[in-house]
Structures are given as C-alpha cells and as structure tokens.
Amino acid sequence: MTTTDSVFVGSIPAYYEKFLVPMIFEPYARDIAERLRQLDPADVLEVATGTGVLTRAMASALGGDVRITASDLNQPMLDIAMEKQGAGNRITWKQADGQALPFADQAFDAVACQFGVMFFPDKVKGYSEARRVLRPGGRYIFSVWDKLENNEFVTVLSQALAEMFPADPPHFMERMPHGYWNLQTIGDELKAADFSSLSVETVDHVSHAASTLDAVTGYCMGSPLGNDIELRAPGELASVTRTVAKALEKRFGQGPIEGKIRAHIVTAVR
Ligand SMILES: C[S@@+](CC[C@H](N)C(=O)[O-])C[C@H]1O[C@@H](n2cnc3c(N)ncnc32)[C@H](O)[C@@H]1O
C-alpha cells in the first residue's frame, strides 16, 4: 500500500461517479441493497460509501423508516453522495475511517461495505470495528473484487500500462481493488475479529461502457491509479489515458464495449 492508495480527492470523485459507477458498481449495489432488504433492519451503517451508489440503492430498496448512516474516509466522495441523494433527512452522513468508527457499540442491525475493505491497511481492525457497532446477530455484508484476470477491462488496461512503463508498472489495480480476493485470508481475518460464521457468494456481471476511452478514463482518472501514473509521467495523465484507450480498442473494438466482472459478496454474522 502506498500513501496515495486511499486518497480519493481532487478530480477523482467526479470521474469516479461519472464513469466507474455505472460501469462496474451499480449492479453490485442493487445486489447488496436487496440482501439488506431481506434482513429487515431498523438501523444500517454503510462504511466506505464513496459517491453513494449503494446508499441510493438502499434508500430505494429499504422502507422509509429504516435509518441509514453513510460514512467514508474521504469527505469529497461523500460530498458527491450527498449532492446526488438530494434533499431530505433520510440519510445521516459522517466522515469516518472504517478502522475507527465514531459510533456507539451495538448501534446497528447491519453494516454494509461495498468494495471498501481492501483499502483498510488493518483489515482485522476494520472487521472488529464493524463487529463492535453491530447488535448481536447483526450482519456485516461486504464485497471485494475477484483477482484481476477475472475482470476483463482492468486486465487489459493493466497489460497496456505494463507495456508503457516496463521498468516500474503502476500496480494500483493489482495492489488495491484487486489485491484482496483470497477467501481463506478473508475468512481467517474475520475469525480474528471474532465473527462467528460467514458465507460467500461469487457474483458475475457484465460491465458496459460507451467507448474504451470512457472505460479507461474511469479507471485512470476516477481512482488513485491516476496518482500512480502521475508519479511516473508527471503531467501526462490525459495522454496516457488516451494511449491506453487505443490499446483496449484492439481487444474490445471502438464501442460500445462490454467485459466480464467478478466479485465476492461476503456475509458475516456477529
Ligand atoms: C472503490 S471505492 C468504493 C465506494 C463505494 N462503496 C462504491 O461502491 O462505489 C473505495 C472507497 O473507500 C474509501 N476508503 C478508503 N479508505 C478508507 C477507510 N480507511 N475508511 C473508510 N473509507 C475508506 C474511499 O474514500 C472510497 O470512497
């Protein structure tokens, strides 16, 4: 992990919301919201909310009396989530590190975290915090991406970047979003945080983008991968993005394009 791996600020949140959310995050948000609906919770905490794709899915899937608290380390991500959610007091927003949650013990029936736990330097601490704020019998539902090769756009993008920077490829994608997929490790770390039982479902979807440039713009400018690229080629992020988009055309065509994505959805019981 590098110092910029969890830094979703500056222009990243807007690119993230515009390009990455519809391409890869929306279908999983609907899935987790439906799992939460079936639990019939009164109080739900979301950790690593980002720009709020799961928050919006929860607000539409869960009854109007369900209290939703949405939190994230990076306030600029939450700012977009708040703006997209619109007026009303349905959601309580809170800037918070998932490893040090500013909430009382046993305050929630469910904790949800979509594609966030891989960003915690100390996973067991993050899991222990989720467990602490859950009521007995409460559920912690979170998702992680599967390994890179089971996610097509990002595999080809990483190959293109490795060819452009052969001496020192930018490895953010392998290191962070696609670096925490080993189910044995996840199970062991949940046990270390005292979760009693867990189940995992592997869920496939197809991601869609209008063009390779849209897809690559999402990954390169809508995530800390851009910080990795800027370190190697200062001031060249836009031209690197265009070059990588050309490389993706060889595999996916000019667009619209589609590629397989795979994630694991974990449910742990307190
Ligand atoms: C890939 S995004 C996922 C966002 C959102 N859940 C979604 O599905 O679009 C990862 C999020 O984790 C947040 N994050 C990184 N480190 C964190 C931490 N220690 N505690 C809470 N959130 C964190 C980032 O700010 C970012 O919004």
The ligand as an SDF file (V2000), in Angstrom:
LIG
                    3D

 27 29  0  0  0  0  0  0  0  0999 V2000
  -13.7040    1.6980   -4.6170 C   0  0  0  0  0  0  0  0  0  0  0  0
  -14.3990    2.9370   -3.6200 S   0  0  0  0  0  0  0  0  0  0  0  0
  -15.9780    2.2080   -3.1970 C   0  0  0  0  0  0  0  0  0  0  0  0
  -17.0020    3.2700   -2.9100 C   0  0  0  0  0  0  0  0  0  0  0  0
  -18.4580    2.7990   -2.8880 C   0  0  0  0  0  0  0  0  0  0  0  0
  -18.6990    1.8850   -1.8110 N   0  0  0  0  0  0  0  0  0  0  0  0
  -18.8840    2.2410   -4.2160 C   0  0  0  0  0  0  0  0  0  0  0  0
  -19.2630    1.0720   -4.2800 O   0  0  0  0  0  0  0  0  0  0  0  0
  -18.8420    2.9670   -5.2060 O   0  0  0  0  0  0  0  0  0  0  0  0
  -13.4890    2.7970   -2.1310 C   0  0  0  0  0  0  0  0  0  0  0  0
  -13.8950    3.8300   -1.0910 C   0  0  0  0  0  0  0  0  0  0  0  0
  -13.2170    3.5170    0.1330 O   0  0  0  0  0  0  0  0  0  0  0  0
  -12.9610    4.7270    0.7940 C   0  0  0  0  0  0  0  0  0  0  0  0
  -11.9450    4.4680    1.8000 N   0  0  0  0  0  0  0  0  0  0  0  0
  -10.6150    4.2490    1.6280 C   0  0  0  0  0  0  0  0  0  0  0  0
  -10.0280    4.0070    2.7970 N   0  0  0  0  0  0  0  0  0  0  0  0
  -10.9970    4.0650    3.7470 C   0  0  0  0  0  0  0  0  0  0  0  0
  -11.0180    3.9170    5.1620 C   0  0  0  0  0  0  0  0  0  0  0  0
   -9.9080    3.6310    5.8470 N   0  0  0  0  0  0  0  0  0  0  0  0
  -12.1900    4.0500    5.8160 N   0  0  0  0  0  0  0  0  0  0  0  0
  -13.3280    4.3470    5.1300 C   0  0  0  0  0  0  0  0  0  0  0  0
  -13.3860    4.5070    3.8000 N   0  0  0  0  0  0  0  0  0  0  0  0
  -12.2290    4.3560    3.1200 C   0  0  0  0  0  0  0  0  0  0  0  0
  -12.5570    5.6650   -0.3160 C   0  0  0  0  0  0  0  0  0  0  0  0
  -12.6700    7.0170    0.0510 O   0  0  0  0  0  0  0  0  0  0  0  0
  -13.5240    5.2690   -1.4050 C   0  0  0  0  0  0  0  0  0  0  0  0
  -14.6850    6.0640   -1.3550 O   0  0  0  0  0  0  0  0  0  0  0  0
  1  2  1  0
  2  3  1  0
  2 10  1  0
  3  4  1  0
  4  5  1  0
  5  6  1  0
  5  7  1  0
  7  8  2  0
  7  9  1  0
 10 11  1  0
 11 12  1  0
 11 26  1  0
 12 13  1  0
 13 14  1  0
 13 24  1  0
 14 15  1  0
 14 23  1  0
 15 16  2  0
 16 17  1  0
 17 18  1  0
 17 23  2  0
 18 19  1  0
 18 20  2  0
 20 21  1  0
 21 22  2  0
 22 23  1  0
 24 25  1  0
 24 26  1  0
 26 27  1  0
M  CHG  2   2   1   9  -1
M  END
$$$$
